[in-house]
Amino acid sequence: MSKEIMNLAPANVWKHFYALTQIPHPSGQMREITEFIVNFGKSLGLDTRKDEGGNVLISKPATPGLENLQTVILQSHLDMVPQANSSTNFDFSKDAIDAYIDGNWVKAKDTTLGADNGIGMAAMMAVLEDNTLQHGPIEALFTYDEETGMFGALDIRPDFISGTVMLNLDSEEFGELCVGCAGGADLNISFQYKDDINIPKGDIAVKISLTGVRGGHSGIDIHLQRVNANKLMFRFLKEAVQDYGARLASIDGGSLRNAIPREAFAVVTIPEDDCEGFFELVSDYQDLFIEEYRNIETGIHFTAEQVELPKTLIPEEIQDDLINAVEGCQNGVVSFLTDFPGVVETSSNLAIVKSSEGRIDVKILVRSSSETKKAAACSSLESIFSLAGAKVEFGNAYPGWDPNIDSPLLSVMQSIYKEKYGSDAKVKVIHAGLECGIILSNVPGLDIVSFGPTIKFPHSPDEKVEIASVQKFWDYLTATLKHIPLRKSIGIIE
């Protein structure tokens, strides 16, 4: 069904987006998509470069007569978040995304669509290819592995790009101009132990599954109070251990640090005599979860099935420490911005809890637009897991993007939007992480605005992009390119 999207307008953007859906490009698998973009630039006869990390820069000269406009950097990231429904056997390392039209939206069958950031990439490709457009000098910057740690942005060096203004095409609500975003930090937590091979005599094994919740982007959707599958699973496990003698054999919850976990699975052993009561407890918790989240979630499934006995168990003291730490750790919104009502300032996402032989790993992403509050949230989480005996390490910290309300680029874009659409664009600061702050820290002085089409539920299989907004996004982008401020030595276009 994917090819039907090529009939949508603007055709020059959708044809490139379709091509991108056919190339596997989950985070960490950049070789094929990078080669595709490099070959695309070279096929147009444009100067195409790749840095040591894997960022790609394609430069296009100005339209004759517009050489005095500042060089504008168009920027999107190459990777997509690989999330699929458990009912599908989709392999992101080799399978093409099956995109389809559903009314006013484009979606993907059972997987993330990759509109984040594929539409931005497709628009950049369309600009590079179209020789009828009016624009100054352009540098199209494609960064790698944004979704798992902003690695491409972190690698940008000042001598790789020469532009002085940048349009980041990774925002997800048309009509909004983003001028600031949160920074982030990873917490990598581990419990290590020797497996306990003494399974209590007379125990049976039960697999508990929590599925069917919506998940979503841990920045954009964190304020929506959606279920975190890990938190609910451990809430249940605490009572199961205390009242039914359950022993934890394994845990597997969540898959990506920047996605709200949609599924969690645990294997426990319980005394066979408590089997009936235990299964009733699972059913009661399903009813409880459905009731508590009745206005937020519609598909919660919390089930149990008897399985073969495991070979080993997690030691009881490690099990108890893990359960207490996960139960007690802060998850979701920590604080809101006072200057931008309704915008999250600080949050944490308990993204992954996974056991393997002799080890349990817990991964959390903390976001904040305040460096001091980000540090405070990290310290709080470090304390609770350290008290539980875990090893806590920090990694992949990246800065936020401080708002620049006096931006000349922003002023130009506000004027264009007002003229085209008869209303004011909303100037926003978002809680999701954008590469803008990192690139700005590496290349000081850039004037940056982020915008994009309307994309709903990124980082989940419910991801969809509004068709009409893609046309508006393209029209707005091409209009903006004609009115980029003049070089600073000459002044600013009014």
Secondary structure, 3 states (H helix, E strand, C coil): CHHHHHHCCCHHHHHHHHHHHCCCCECCCCHHHHHHHHHHHHHCCCEEEECCCCCEEEEECCCCCCCCECCEEEEEECCECCCECCCCCCCCCCCCCCEEEECCEEEECCECCCHHHHHHHHHHHHHHHCCCCCCCCEEEEEECCCCCCCHHHHHCCCCCCCCCEEEECCCCCCCEEEEEECEEEEEEEEEECCCECCCCCCEEEEEEEEECCCCEECCCCHHHCCCCHHHHHHHHHHHHHHHHCCEEEEEEECCCCCEECCCEEEEEEEEHHHHHHHHHHHHHHHHHHHHHCCCCCCCCEEEEEEECCCCCECCHHHHHHHHHHHHHCCCEEEEECCCCCCCEEEEEEEEEEEEECCEEEEEEEEEECCHHHHHHHHHHHHHHHHHCCCEEEEEEEECCECCCCCCHHHHHHHHHHHHHHCCCCEEEEECCCCCHHHHHHHCCCCEEEECCCCEECCCCCCCEEEHHHHHHHHHHHHHHHCCCCECCCCCCCC
